[in-house]
Amino acid sequence: MMPPSSRLGEMNIETIAALLMASLIGVALGLLGSGGTMITLPVLVYVAGIPVSQAVAMALVVVGGTSLAGSVMQYRRGHFDVRVALLFAVTGVVGAYGGARLTHLVSQPVLLTVFSVIMLGVGLTLIRERREVEQTPSQGPIRCAAVGAAVGVLTGFLGIGGGFLIVPALVLFGGLNIKKATGTSLAIIALNSLSGLAGQLRYVQFDWWMALAFLAAATAGMTGGVAAKGRLSERAIRKTFAGFVFAVGLAMAWQNVAALVR
């Protein structure tokens, strides 16, 4: 199968808009630490006009690349636990590789409906006031491995990082504090994304140049977001971004559920 020709050479209004939105995704990720990449798939599908099967694989490039950059930053700050990261990632990468198969077993409306439901849940979670998850002792390798596998399947299937699930799981099951959980989750997401991408490449080819340009824009935005953190109201940014995620999820649900019931 020949890879699609790159859209970067055209640089039409849709491509420019998608790259601008990629930088804003990165800003949100840098400011909030998680949730930013949730918008990647809708932007690729609805703004850039990329078929959903290709968009999932491209989203994994963006999610994995930004998470890898973030995990390196967190490692240097000491907010990282290698043992727990490996424990969750061992089954996570298997789940992500297998989850990639699910993308190509369901129709586009079904996949986007599932994705929209998750967006609605993430939007509601971000809208609510952030509460610190109470740290508990490690719950053992079996539970950690099971949670890691479940998140991995979601990553490979939908092209999402799953940080909204991994961070609480690392606190509740891995015995980490919130700072270490946040940093450690990024490494797990990066590994899961790499495995999910390997799984996707069995079934689909995509525009690598567009994916890498999207990643570069998101990484640049993330760097700016990290630099601006502390100067802006995180609460206001979180509420605004949450409202946007919820609105996009609602619009996607409306459109794709309507397509399913026709």
N, C-alpha and C positions, 0 to 999 in steps of 0.2 A: 504493500500500500504506500503510495507516494504521499509525503507530508504536504499539507495545504500550503499554497504560496503565502508569503508574508504580507500582512495588511499594512505594515509600517511604511512600505514604499508609497502607498496611496495617501496616507495621512489625511483621510477625510475627517469630517466634523465628528463622526461617531468615534473614530479612533482617538482623536484629540480629547474628546470629552471623557472617554474611558480612562485614558492615561492621567488626566487631571483628577478624576475620581479615585484612581489608584493612589495618588499622592495623599489625598484626604483620608483614605483608608489607613495609610501608614501613620498619618498624624494622630488619628483616633487610637491606633494601636500603641503608639508611643506615649500618649497621654493617659490612656486607661489601662494599658498592660494586657488587655484581652478583649475579645469581641470584635475587634476591627476587621479581621479577615472574613467575618460572617457576610459582609457585603460583596465580597469578591465575585462569587458566582453570579448573583443577579446583575452586577455591572457587566460582566463578560457576556451574559446571555442577552440582556435587554438593552444595553447601551452599545456594546461592540458588535452585537448581532452574531455571536459565535454559537454554533449548535451545542446543546447542553452536554452531549457526550464528550466533546472536545473541551468545553469550558470546565468540567470537573477536573480533568487532567491538568489544565492550565492553572486552575485554582490551587492545586496541590503544589505546583512550582512556587507560587506566591506565598502560600501558607508556610511551606517548608523553609523557603529561603528567609523570610522575615523572622520566623521562629528561631532558625539557626543563628542569625545575627543577634537576636535578643538574648538567646541562651549564653552566647559568648560574653555579652555584657554582664549578665547576671553571674556567670562563673567568676569573672574578675572581681566582682563585688562580694563574693563568698556566699551568695544566695543560691546554693546549688548542692544537691545530694546525689552523687554518682551512683551509689548503691541502689537507692530507691528508683532513680531514673531508669537504670537497667532492668530492675524488677518489673516495672510497668511496661517498659518498651519491648521486652522479650516476647510477650504475647500480643502486644499492640501491633507490632510489625506484621505478625502472622494474620491478625484480624484485618489489618488495612489491606494486605495483599489479597485476601479472600474477598473483602468487601468491595474491591474494585470490580469484581465480576457482577455484583448486583446492579451496578450502574447500567449495564447493558442488557439486563433481563427485564427491565421495566420501561414503560413509555415515558416520554418527556413530561407529560402532565402529572403522572404519578410521582416521578422523582421530584419535580418542583413543588408539588403539594406537600410531600414529606418535608422538603427543605423549608417551605413557608411555615409549617407548624413549628419547626424548631426555631425559626426566626422569631415567631410570636412569643415562644417561651423565653428565649434569650432577651428579647425586648422588655418583657414584663420583669424579668430578673434584674435587668439594669435599671429599670424605672424605680423599683423598690429601693429603699435606703439600704446601702451596703451594710451587712452585718458580718462581723468576724466569725468565721467557723471555729468552733471550739476544738483545739488540738487534742488528740487522743493518742494513746500508745499505738504502735504499729500492730495491725490486725493479722499479720502473718502473710506469707508469700502467696497462698492460694487465693485469698480474697483480692489481693493486689493484682495478681495475674488475671483474675476474672474481669475486674474493672478495666484493666489495660486492654484486654481483648475486645470488650464491648465498645470502648472508645475508638479503638483501631478500626473496627468494622465501619463505624460512622465516618471516619476520616476517609477510608478508601471508597466508600459508597457515594458520599456527597461532597467530598473535597473540602471539608471543614476541619479545623484544628481540634475542636472539642475542649478548649481550655476551660470553658464554663462548667465542664464535668470533671476534668482532670484535677483542677486546683482543689475543689472540695474533697475529692477522693484522696489526694495526697495528704491532706490534713487529717481526714477521718480514718483512713486505712493505712497510710504510710507513716503516720506519726510525725509529720513535718509542721513547722510553724508556717504562717501564711507567706512570709517573705521567701523562704526556701521553696515552698510549694509553687509559688509563682515562677521563680527562676527555673526550677526543675521541670515544670510542665512544658516549658518552651523546648527543651531538649527532646522530651517525649514526642511532642507534636512534630518536630523536625524529622525524627526517625520514622514515625508513623507515616508522615507525608511522603518520604522517600520510598517507603515500601508500597504505599498506595499508588504512587506514580509508576513504579515498576509494574504493578498489577494492571494499571490502566493502559500502559504501552503495549500490552498483549492484544488489545482490542482496537485501539484508536491512535491515529497520528494527529498532531496539531501544529499550530504555528509557534515554533520555539522562539522566534525573534519577538513576536508579540508578547509571549509569556514572560520572557526575560526583560522586555521593556516595562511591562506591568510591574514586575518584581523590583526593578531599579527605581521606578517612581514610588512604589510603596515603601521601599527601604529608605529613600531620601526623605519621604514624609515622616517615617518613624523616627529618624534621627532628629528632625526638626521638632517633632512632638516631645521626644525625651528632653531636648534642650529647653523647651518651653514649659515643661512640667514644673509646677510650683509657682509660676507666674500667673497661671490662669486658674479659675475655679473648677476643680475636678468635678464637683457636684453638678454644676451647670452644664459642663461638657457631657457628663454621663447622661443626664436627663435628656439633653438635646439629641445625642446620638441614639439613645434608647428609643426615643420617639420616632426617629428616622427608621431604625431597624424594624420597629413594630409596624409602621406605616407600609414599608416595602413588603414585609411579610404578609400583611393583610391584603394588599393589592395582588400579590402573587397567589395567595390562597383563593381569592375571588376568581381570578382569571383561570386558574388551572382546575379548580373544582368544577367550574362552569363547563370547561372542556371535557371533563370526565363524565358529566351527567347528560351530555347531549346525546 
